Each structure stands twice: as structure tokens, then as C-alpha cells.
């Protein structure tokens, strides 16, 4: 983890380290040892940390956080025969012994687009940031629309600065209005982003929409980045849908973390907790030399973690079970529950490990 480097990265790394320690104490396996090494937030530091881990006799690397560091660690780990469970969401670094526990843009987008299409919303538009993240989201959005029998009627990109957001927003609503006149109505607008963009973007969207009389209030579709507190305070987004893990697991984890460490965890901390729990479970269930082989890590039933069921895929990505939430003024509610397992039947578990049978999840769970 980048325990030194930029202030933002070190704050996240600290929370992830604490979450991993929680898993270590909860499972309390005296034969298991977690050794924390600092990547210093650089690829060179990550490679050096991996080299030292191999020299120390480690069997598995958990981390790094950033894609460039994961890329630097992979050859070191491969030479030592150590698989890597990393936290980057850049799928280009997955594979060759590297498994990404993070949420992939493609699965988030497909979850929300497929749900919207199932609700009859097949005429889609999108307002997407003009950056690397936006390029990934746009490709995923177009592919998912095609797979789900929807059509992309209009799409605009905006620069990620306040002064450049208004014109693309106005252009999008102009195109949406024109499409409606031509008999191609837009049923929903995809708006990927998070707390760094939405608070600035949504007032401009409201203004742009208001300038087109008779359009009404569109249904917005969000991305996983929408999963942050007080989202419903933005009136424009109330009633919108977005994909996220079942919120009950996060709430329980966050409350326990806050009581233990006196501060709220970063949202990504659940991944560190789940990675450690997977490592300990596999170490308990299998002997050395076998426990972290690909067959064990990619077992078909997967695991259940803080954020629900997940499964490592052979290509190094991870499949997560996501719910669809609707934004409400004071909290978001689940309108379509997450799949409870990756095998037959409704399965769940209170902790990461083998899946166990449980009743169907309610569609009205509240955040």
C-alpha cells in the first residue's frame, strides 16, 4: 500500500491497512501472518516492496493500489510464484497471476443499463466526462446498450472543469429534444461520475433541462461512483437509479470500523478487508503450495464479502453481485436486489468464505 506519498493516497492506504487488520483479528488464525510493505506510491517502490516480500517467503501479495504499481509488481511476483490480489480497476493489468478485486466499469454499466432496459427505458442518452475514465465508461455504455436492445440517441462529453460543463449539458438536451421531435424519444440519461463531479454538474443539468420547455424530468442513470453519502441532497438526482453493492454490508462494516478506529473508513476499505479474509480462508482450507493456486482462487462459487458475493475470473478480473438503488431525499433504497450467489439457489453468508443457503433478499432494503 502507498503508506507514504501523496496525502490523499496515504489516507486511503491507512484506512485499507486498518480494514485488513480488522479481518486479521476477526478470523484470528495464529498461523497466518500479514506483513505490510510501503510502495511509497510509485511503481519503483512497489517493485522493491514485492522483491522484499518474495525474499521474506511470502505466498501471496495483496495490493498494490494503482495500476502502474500493479504492472511493476507483476513480473516480480510471477518470478517468485506469488499470485497478486490488487485493487486497481484498470483491467489492462489483470491476468498473468494478477487478480483485480475492484469493481470493473463494464459490470457497473451493464447492471444499470440492463435494469433500465428491463423497465422499458431503451432510448438512451449520456453526458460523460472527457477523460480516461469517461472513455472507459462510454465504451462500456455503448456495448451494454447494444447487448440489451437499447439505442444511444445522443451523447456529449464535457471537460472536467466547472467553466466547461454548461455548454455540453445544453447541447445534450438540445439533441434529446430534437430526437423526440423525430420520433426517437430518450427514456433515460446516463451520467457517470462521483462526488468530485456531480455536485458541480447537476445544477448545470437542471438549468439546461429547464431551458427546454415541455421535456419534463428525465430519469438519470448513474455509475458506481454515485455510492456516496448525502447523494439525495441534490434534488436533480432524486428518483435516479445507480448500481452499487447491497448497502447493508457497507453500513455494518463502516459502523464497526468507526467504533474501532475513531474515524470513517474510505469506501475502498472493504476490498482490503475482503482480500485478507479470502487469503486467510484459503490458507485455512488448503495446504501450503496449493492454497493460492489459480484453481483455489477462481473457485466457481466464489466468496461472499462485505459488499456481497464476488468471484475471481480466469482473466484476472472479478465479478461482483450488484444491486440497483434509487436515490431518495434522505437515503437510497434498493429497487432491484443483488444476485445472492454465483451458483444455483439463493445463497449468502455473514462472512467471506463458502456460500451458504439463505432466503431470497428483500427488494425494499434501505440504506
Backbone torsions as a table, in degrees:
resi	resn	phi	psi	omega
1	UNK	NA	150.6	178.3
2	UNK	-79.6	74.8	-177.4
3	UNK	-74.3	-13.4	169.7
4	UNK	-133.1	155.6	-174.9
5	UNK	135.4	-137.0	179.6
6	UNK	-71.1	153.0	-177.3
7	UNK	-62.2	-41.1	-178.1
8	UNK	-64.9	-44.1	-178.8
9	UNK	-67.1	-40.3	-178.2
10	UNK	-68.7	-33.4	177.6
11	UNK	-65.3	-42.5	177.5
12	UNK	-65.5	-43.6	-179.0
13	UNK	-61.7	-39.2	178.6
14	UNK	-61.2	-45.8	179.4
15	UNK	-63.6	-37.6	179.0
16	UNK	-68.1	-40.3	177.1
17	UNK	-61.4	-42.9	179.0
18	UNK	-65.4	-38.0	178.0
19	UNK	-64.7	-39.5	177.4
20	UNK	-64.6	-38.4	177.6
21	UNK	-64.8	-36.1	175.8
22	UNK	-58.5	-45.7	179.3
23	UNK	-62.7	-40.0	-179.8
24	UNK	-61.2	-43.9	-179.4
25	UNK	-73.3	-35.8	-178.5
26	UNK	-65.1	-42.1	-177.8
27	UNK	-86.6	-25.4	168.8
28	UNK	49.2	56.6	175.0
29	UNK	-100.1	106.0	-174.8
30	UNK	-65.2	-17.0	-179.1
31	UNK	-85.3	-7.3	-176.5
32	UNK	-100.8	133.9	179.0
33	UNK	-125.0	128.9	174.1
34	UNK	-105.6	124.1	177.9
35	UNK	-115.0	122.4	-176.6
36	UNK	-95.4	129.9	179.1
37	UNK	-126.1	142.9	-175.5
38	UNK	-91.0	124.8	175.8
39	UNK	-84.0	-10.1	-176.3
40	UNK	60.7	15.0	176.6
41	UNK	73.5	16.2	-178.9
42	UNK	-129.4	154.3	175.6
43	UNK	-60.2	-39.2	179.7
44	UNK	-63.5	-41.4	178.1
45	UNK	-65.9	-36.8	178.8
46	UNK	-66.2	-43.0	178.9
47	UNK	-62.9	-41.4	178.6
48	UNK	-64.7	-40.3	178.7
49	UNK	-64.3	-39.9	179.0
50	UNK	-67.2	-39.7	177.9
51	UNK	-61.0	-42.6	179.0
52	UNK	-68.1	-38.2	177.9
53	UNK	-61.5	-41.9	178.1
54	UNK	-63.7	-41.4	178.9
55	UNK	-64.7	-29.2	179.8
56	UNK	-79.6	-7.0	178.9
57	UNK	88.7	21.7	179.8
58	UNK	-65.2	151.0	178.4
59	UNK	-102.1	-21.3	-173.7
60	UNK	-150.8	138.6	174.0
61	UNK	-105.4	130.1	172.7
62	UNK	-111.0	122.6	-169.6
63	UNK	106.4	-175.2	-2.1
64	UNK	-75.0	-171.7	-176.1
65	UNK	-92.0	-37.7	-172.4
66	UNK	-103.7	148.7	-174.6
67	UNK	-59.3	-43.7	-178.9
68	UNK	-62.7	-35.6	178.2
69	UNK	-71.6	-38.0	176.5
70	UNK	-61.2	-42.3	-179.7
71	UNK	-63.4	-35.3	179.7
72	UNK	-73.4	-30.4	-177.5
73	UNK	-79.0	-31.2	-171.0
74	UNK	-54.2	-50.5	-178.8
75	UNK	-65.5	-34.0	177.7
76	UNK	-64.3	-46.6	-179.5
77	UNK	-65.6	-41.1	-179.0
78	UNK	-62.8	-41.5	179.6
79	UNK	-64.1	-32.7	179.9
80	UNK	-88.4	-3.0	-178.9
81	UNK	72.1	28.0	-180.0
82	UNK	-106.6	122.1	170.4
83	UNK	-70.3	162.7	-177.5
84	UNK	-127.2	128.5	169.9
85	UNK	-109.6	103.8	-171.6
86	UNK	-107.4	172.7	-173.0
87	UNK	-114.2	1.6	177.4
88	UNK	-67.0	151.8	173.6
89	UNK	-108.7	19.9	176.5
90	UNK	-93.0	103.0	-173.1
91	UNK	-65.0	-13.6	179.5
92	UNK	-67.3	-17.9	179.3
93	UNK	-98.2	3.0	179.0
94	UNK	-80.8	154.6	176.9
95	UNK	99.6	173.5	-178.8
96	UNK	56.3	42.9	178.4
97	UNK	90.6	-1.2	179.1
98	UNK	-105.8	125.3	177.4
99	UNK	-115.0	129.9	-179.4
100	UNK	-99.9	114.0	-178.9
101	UNK	-80.0	-10.8	-175.8
102	UNK	-70.6	167.0	178.6
103	UNK	-81.6	128.7	-179.6
104	UNK	-86.6	141.4	-180.0
105	UNK	-57.2	-39.1	-176.0
106	UNK	-61.2	-41.7	-178.0
107	UNK	-73.7	-33.8	175.7
108	UNK	-62.9	-48.9	-176.5
109	UNK	-65.8	-42.9	-178.7
110	UNK	-65.2	-34.3	179.1
111	UNK	-63.0	-45.6	-175.2
112	UNK	-77.7	-36.4	179.8
113	UNK	-69.9	-41.6	179.8
114	UNK	-65.7	-37.8	177.3
115	UNK	-65.4	-46.5	-179.5
116	UNK	-61.2	-42.7	178.8
117	UNK	-62.6	-37.6	177.8
118	UNK	-66.8	-21.4	176.3
119	UNK	-93.0	11.8	176.7
120	UNK	87.7	7.4	-178.2
121	UNK	-96.5	90.1	-173.5
122	UNK	-112.2	-7.3	172.7
123	UNK	-100.2	110.7	-169.8
124	UNK	-118.4	149.2	170.7
125	UNK	-130.3	169.9	-178.7
126	UNK	-152.0	144.9	172.7
127	UNK	-124.6	112.1	-164.0
128	UNK	-127.0	137.6	178.3
129	UNK	-63.2	141.9	-177.8
130	UNK	-91.0	74.3	177.7
131	UNK	-152.7	-173.3	-176.7
132	UNK	-61.2	-41.9	177.7
133	UNK	-60.3	-43.6	-179.7
134	UNK	-62.3	-38.4	178.9
135	UNK	-61.9	-41.7	178.5
136	UNK	-64.7	-44.7	-178.0
137	UNK	-66.9	-38.7	179.5
138	UNK	-63.4	-45.5	179.2
139	UNK	-61.5	-43.1	179.7
140	UNK	-64.9	-38.9	-179.0
141	UNK	-65.4	-47.1	-179.7
142	UNK	-63.6	-42.6	-179.8
143	UNK	-65.1	-41.8	-178.1
144	UNK	-68.4	-39.3	177.7
145	UNK	-59.5	-43.7	179.9
146	UNK	-64.0	-43.6	-179.3
147	UNK	-64.1	-32.1	-173.4
148	UNK	-100.7	14.9	175.4
149	UNK	69.9	24.5	176.6
150	UNK	-103.9	167.8	179.7
151	UNK	-125.8	140.1	176.3
152	UNK	-91.1	104.7	-174.8
153	UNK	-81.7	-38.2	-177.8
154	UNK	-150.6	145.6	177.4
155	UNK	-150.1	131.5	176.7
156	UNK	-129.3	149.8	177.6
157	UNK	-113.9	143.0	-179.7
158	UNK	-125.6	143.6	174.7
159	UNK	-69.9	144.5	-175.0
160	UNK	-84.3	64.6	170.7
161	UNK	-149.6	148.3	-171.1
162	UNK	-58.5	-39.2	-175.4
163	UNK	-70.4	-20.7	-176.1
164	UNK	-101.7	2.4	-173.5
165	UNK	-84.4	-29.3	-171.0
166	UNK	-68.2	-48.0	-175.3
167	UNK	-59.4	-46.6	176.9
168	UNK	-63.2	-34.3	177.9
169	UNK	-63.1	-45.0	178.8
170	UNK	-64.9	-40.6	179.6
171	UNK	-62.3	-40.3	-179.7
172	UNK	-61.8	-47.6	-178.1
173	UNK	-67.8	-30.8	173.1
174	UNK	-62.5	-45.1	-179.3
175	UNK	-67.1	-37.8	178.5
176	UNK	-63.7	-42.9	179.6
177	UNK	-64.7	-42.7	178.5
178	UNK	-62.2	-40.9	-180.0
179	UNK	-63.3	-37.7	178.6
180	UNK	-62.9	-41.2	178.4
181	UNK	-63.3	-33.1	-178.7
182	UNK	-85.0	5.4	178.2
183	UNK	83.9	20.7	177.3
184	UNK	-121.6	71.1	-175.2
185	UNK	-64.7	145.3	175.9
186	UNK	-97.1	122.5	-178.3
187	UNK	-92.0	-24.7	-177.0
188	UNK	-157.7	153.0	-179.3
189	UNK	-121.4	123.0	178.9
190	UNK	-82.0	128.9	-173.8
191	UNK	-134.9	74.3	-179.6
192	UNK	-69.2	147.6	179.8
193	UNK	159.6	-164.6	-178.2
194	UNK	-161.1	-162.8	-175.2
195	UNK	-64.5	-15.4	179.5
196	UNK	-83.3	-17.7	-178.7
197	UNK	-122.3	-38.2	-172.4
198	UNK	-59.1	-44.5	-178.0
199	UNK	-58.8	-32.1	177.7
200	UNK	-83.0	-32.1	-174.1
201	UNK	-79.3	-39.6	-171.9
202	UNK	-63.9	-37.0	175.7
203	UNK	-62.6	-34.3	179.1
204	UNK	-70.4	-35.8	176.9
205	UNK	-65.1	-42.8	178.1
206	UNK	-59.2	-44.5	179.9
207	UNK	-64.8	-45.4	-178.6
208	UNK	-63.8	-40.4	180.0
209	UNK	-68.0	-39.6	-178.1
210	UNK	-64.9	-25.6	-177.9
211	UNK	-78.1	-5.1	178.0
212	UNK	-114.1	88.5	-173.7
213	UNK	-59.4	141.4	174.8
214	UNK	86.5	-3.7	-178.3
215	UNK	-75.2	-27.4	-176.4
216	UNK	76.5	-176.1	-176.3
217	UNK	-93.8	119.2	-177.4
218	UNK	-75.9	160.2	171.5
219	UNK	-88.4	119.2	177.4
220	UNK	-92.5	144.0	175.1
221	UNK	-114.7	129.4	-176.9
222	UNK	-105.7	-177.4	176.9
223	UNK	-115.2	-179.6	179.6
224	UNK	-61.1	-23.6	179.0
225	UNK	-65.4	-13.6	177.6
226	UNK	-72.9	-10.2	-174.5
227	UNK	-79.7	73.3	177.7
228	UNK	-141.9	158.9	-173.9
229	UNK	-63.7	152.1	171.8
230	UNK	64.2	24.5	178.7
231	UNK	-59.8	-36.3	-177.1
232	UNK	-70.1	-9.3	176.2
233	UNK	-67.6	-21.0	175.1
234	UNK	-85.0	100.9	-173.0
235	UNK	-54.1	-36.2	-177.7
236	UNK	-58.2	-31.3	-174.1
237	UNK	-91.3	-8.9	-179.6
238	UNK	-61.4	129.2	-176.8
239	UNK	95.3	-7.9	180.0
240	UNK	-77.3	163.3	178.9
241	UNK	-115.8	146.1	174.4
242	UNK	-151.8	155.6	-179.5
243	UNK	-89.4	142.1	178.8
244	UNK	-164.7	161.4	172.3
245	UNK	-64.7	161.2	173.4
246	UNK	-52.2	119.7	-172.7
247	UNK	-68.4	-15.6	-177.6
248	UNK	-63.9	-39.8	-178.4
249	UNK	-64.6	-42.7	179.4
250	UNK	-64.1	-42.5	-178.6
251	UNK	-62.1	-45.3	-180.0
252	UNK	-63.5	-44.6	179.0
253	UNK	-63.3	-46.4	-177.4
254	UNK	-62.1	-41.4	178.9
255	UNK	-62.6	-44.7	-179.2
256	UNK	-66.5	-42.0	178.3
257	UNK	-60.0	-45.8	-178.4
258	UNK	-63.2	-40.4	177.8
259	UNK	-65.6	-35.4	-176.2
260	UNK	-76.7	-43.9	-171.4
261	UNK	-111.5	-4.7	176.3
262	UNK	75.3	17.0	178.1
263	UNK	-154.8	156.4	179.5
264	UNK	-74.2	146.8	-180.0
265	UNK	-81.7	154.1	168.1
266	UNK	-67.5	150.2	-174.8
267	UNK	-58.8	-32.7	-177.3
268	UNK	-75.2	-6.9	-177.5
269	UNK	-61.0	-28.2	179.7
270	UNK	-60.6	-32.6	-179.5
271	UNK	-66.3	-38.9	177.8
272	UNK	-65.6	-41.7	177.5
273	UNK	-60.9	-45.9	-177.5
274	UNK	-68.5	-37.5	179.1
275	UNK	-62.5	-44.0	178.6
276	UNK	-65.0	-38.9	-178.7
277	UNK	-66.3	-41.2	175.2
278	UNK	-59.0	-46.5	-178.6
279	UNK	-59.7	-43.2	-178.8
280	UNK	-70.3	-41.6	179.2
281	UNK	-60.3	-48.0	-178.6
282	UNK	-66.0	-35.2	177.3
283	UNK	-65.9	-32.2	179.6
284	UNK	-76.0	-34.7	-172.4
285	UNK	-88.9	-20.9	-174.4
286	UNK	-133.1	152.8	178.9
287	UNK	-76.0	163.2	177.4
288	UNK	-57.4	141.5	-178.8
289	UNK	93.0	-18.6	-178.6
290	UNK	-119.2	-32.2	-168.0
291	UNK	-58.5	-31.2	-177.2
292	UNK	-113.5	20.8	172.8
293	UNK	-70.0	160.1	-176.1
294	UNK	-56.4	-37.1	-178.3
295	UNK	-62.1	-36.4	179.4
296	UNK	-75.3	-43.3	-177.2
297	UNK	-67.3	-37.9	-175.2
298	UNK	-98.4	29.5	-178.8
299	UNK	-56.9	140.9	-170.7
300	UNK	-58.5	-37.9	-179.3
301	UNK	-73.4	-15.3	179.5
302	UNK	66.8	-147.7	-175.7
303	UNK	-139.7	167.0	172.2
304	UNK	-123.2	125.1	-177.6
305	UNK	-118.9	-165.2	179.6
306	UNK	-56.4	-41.5	-177.5
307	UNK	-92.8	14.3	176.9
308	UNK	103.1	-169.5	-177.2
309	UNK	-65.5	143.8	173.1
310	UNK	-149.6	158.5	-177.4
311	UNK	-144.7	129.7	175.3
312	UNK	-77.0	132.9	-179.2
313	UNK	-97.4	160.1	-177.4
314	UNK	-61.8	-27.2	-179.6
315	UNK	-83.4	2.8	177.5
316	UNK	94.4	-7.7	174.6
317	UNK	-85.3	175.0	179.1
318	UNK	-129.0	136.6	174.1
319	UNK	-96.9	130.3	178.3
320	UNK	-115.4	152.2	174.7
321	UNK	-93.8	117.0	-174.8
322	UNK	-113.0	144.6	172.0
323	UNK	-94.4	168.7	168.7
324	UNK	-111.5	127.0	-179.6
325	UNK	-110.8	149.8	174.4
326	UNK	-109.9	132.9	-179.4
327	UNK	-72.4	126.0	172.6
328	UNK	-118.3	167.8	-172.9
329	UNK	-60.2	-40.5	-175.5
330	UNK	-109.7	-16.2	179.3
331	UNK	-165.5	160.2	175.0
332	UNK	-94.7	145.6	179.2
333	UNK	-118.6	149.7	178.6
334	UNK	-78.5	121.7	177.3
335	UNK	-105.3	-16.4	174.1
336	UNK	-145.7	111.6	-172.1
337	UNK	-69.4	157.8	176.0
338	UNK	-69.3	148.7	171.6
339	UNK	-59.2	135.9	-172.0
340	UNK	-85.2	-9.7	179.6
341	UNK	-165.5	174.7	174.4
342	UNK	-107.8	17.7	176.9
343	UNK	-136.2	178.9	-176.0
344	UNK	-62.5	138.1	176.7
345	UNK	95.4	169.6	178.4
346	UNK	-92.7	110.9	-173.3
347	UNK	-124.8	148.7	176.8
348	UNK	-159.5	177.9	178.6
349	UNK	-161.5	154.2	-179.5
350	UNK	-80.9	-17.7	-179.2
351	UNK	-143.3	160.5	179.1
352	UNK	-61.7	138.4	179.7
353	UNK	150.5	-153.4	179.8
354	UNK	-64.2	144.9	-178.9
355	UNK	-81.5	143.1	-180.0
356	UNK	-126.7	153.9	-173.9
357	UNK	-72.8	138.6	-179.1
358	UNK	-153.3	159.1	-178.9
359	UNK	-62.5	163.5	178.7
360	UNK	-60.1	140.6	178.9
361	UNK	-71.4	144.5	179.1
362	UNK	-74.4	145.3	178.3
363	UNK	-85.4	1.1	-175.9
364	UNK	-118.1	23.7	178.9
365	UNK	-63.8	140.7	-177.4
366	UNK	-111.4	149.9	179.4
367	UNK	-69.1	NA	NA
